[in-house]
Amino acid sequence: MDMIADMLLGAGALGAAVYCYVLASRLKRFTALEGGMGSAIAVLSAQVDEMTKALEGARGAATDSAAKLEALTVRAEAAAMKLELMMASMHDLPGRRVSRRRRVVEEEDA
């Protein structure tokens, strides 16, 4: 009985050794930078760095564009206020000329 238990224990140890060898070879392929997952991880890391730089550049451009747009909006509002003031002052001018069309409408009504 002891001999059978020793044989089973030896077979179990041999199976564990084969399992460890297989896992070690898979781990080597996984971490290899020339190919496998290690290479993919390195490429993805480089792409993340590039995208971060591109995002920072886009953020700076958007900030500049927003500042320019705000300045243009302020100028447009000031110009609109001036135009409104000019239109209001046009109503106060003496001796307005009546257009020909208005005279025709007034003659038809009479």
C-alpha angles and dihedrals in degrees: 000000000000090000092055091049090050091049091050090047091050091048090050091050091048090050091050090050092052090047091051091049092052092048092049092053091049091049091051091053091046095054098039111118094205094063142349129041095331090062092047091050091050092050092048091049091053090049091051090053091050092048091049090054091047091049092052090051092049091048091053092048091049091051091051092047091049091052092049091047091051091051091050091049091053090050092048092050091050091050091049091052091051091050092049090051091049091050091050091050090051090067091059096057114116123233101027113195117236113226122237091246092056091050091052091051091048092049091051091051092051 
